[in-house]
């Protein structure tokens, strides 16, 4: 319940959250009615966009669609490597020689 309360507070203050609606509180000590109220207020029926305070919740939405709705472009796209791909490891950015060799 503390996490759901924190998420609710963040959204009220302007955060955008995307994810699945929590359906169960694992703690028997928590107030189940409060859990249901917060979950319903944030995520509604578990789909669509819900506005809470200054923020919004994209409930059950695909992250790609959420980013499109927010007019956000990806910084990069990752692909699966080929079978013969050898990763380059550059452990130190302070070592000039390694920077020159690794790029």
N, C-alpha and C positions, 0 to 999 in steps of 0.2 A: 504494500500500500504506500510506503514512503516514496517509491519510485513513481507510481502513478500520480501521487500528489505533486511531486516535483515536475513531472511532465505537464500537468495541468497548469501549474504556476508559470512555467516557461511559455506555454502557448498563450495564456492570458496576457503575458507581457510582450508578445509579438513573435514568438518562435514559430517556425513551420515544422511540422512533424509528419512523417509518412510511415505507415506500417499497418500491421494487422491489429484488429481490435482484441485487447486482452479479454479472454472469456472466463478466466477463473483466477481467483486469488489463492495462492498456495498456503497462506497462513490462516489457521483457524482462529487466531487471536484478533484478526482485523474485522472491522465492521463491514459485513458483506453488502449492506444497503449503500454505504458510502462508496464502496468499490464499484457497484453497479451504476450508481449515479455519476461518478466521475468518468467511468468507461463509456457510458451512454452519451454524456455531454461531449466528450472528446471525439468519439468514433461513431456515434449514431448507431445505425443498424450494421455497421461494419464495412460500408462502402460509400464512396463519394467524398466530397469536400465539405468540411464542417468548420465554421468560424466560431472561435471562442475568444472573447476579449479582443485583443489586437492581433491574435495569431490565427493559424488555420491548421487543420489536420486533414491529410489525404489518407483516408481510411481504405485499406485493402487495394491501394493503387500500385501499379507497376512504376518503379522508380523512373524509368525512361519517360513515361507519360507525365509524371510529376514534374520532372525537369523541363519538359516541353511546355507544360502549363505555366511554369514559373519563368519561361523564356530564358532558360539557362542552357548554354552549350557546353559539351564536355571539354575538359582540358586536353584529353587524349583518349584514344581508343586502344584497348589491348586486344591482341589476337592470340590464338593458341599457337605455340611454337611448333615448328616442324620437328620431326623425329631426330634429325641430326643437329639441331640447334645447340650450341654450347654457350651458356650464359657467361658474360664478362662480369667479373667481380672487381669493383674498385673500392676497397675498404677505406682508403684514406684520401680525402680531398686536399690535405695539406702537403702531401708528398708530390712535388712537381713532376718527378719522373713517372709516377703512376698516372697522374692526370694526363700527361702527354700520351702515354700508351693506351689508356682506357678512354680517353675522349672527354 
